[in-house]
Amino acid sequence: MIDHIVLVKFSESTTQEQLTEVVERFKALRSHLTGIVDLQAGLNFSEKNQGYQVVLSVRFEDRAALEAYGPNPEHQAVAAYIREVGRVDSIVVDIEV
């Protein structure tokens, strides 16, 4: 299995409502993708967050499912929305478990 973890940092102008919408759009991906074992998304409340407000964690069955995720149109739509509402940076980690 593959764990795919994404931390996203947004601009100061991004609203709390927009951050919540990002989380909801991440969660909605589950029904549009194959090969997902688990998907979690939420707002980062850690005091050590270094400005990364939103977290996505997806467990895929295998690397093929992860590779299919990137170009998926639903994923691309969420990525476009994230850029639209002020994405500044993101960190992506993929590990085999």
Sequence and secondary structure as in RCSB ss.txt:
>XXXX:A:sequence
MIDHIVLVKFSESTTQEQLTEVVERFKALRSHLTGIVDLQAGLNFSEKNQGYQVVLSVRFEDRAALEAYGPNPEH
QAVAAYIREVGRVDSIVVDIEV
>XXXX:A:secstr
 EEEEEEEEE TT  HHHHHHHHHHHHHGGGG SSEEEEEEEE   TT TTEEEEEEEEESSHHHHHHHTT HHH
HHHHHHHHHTTEEEEEEEEEE 
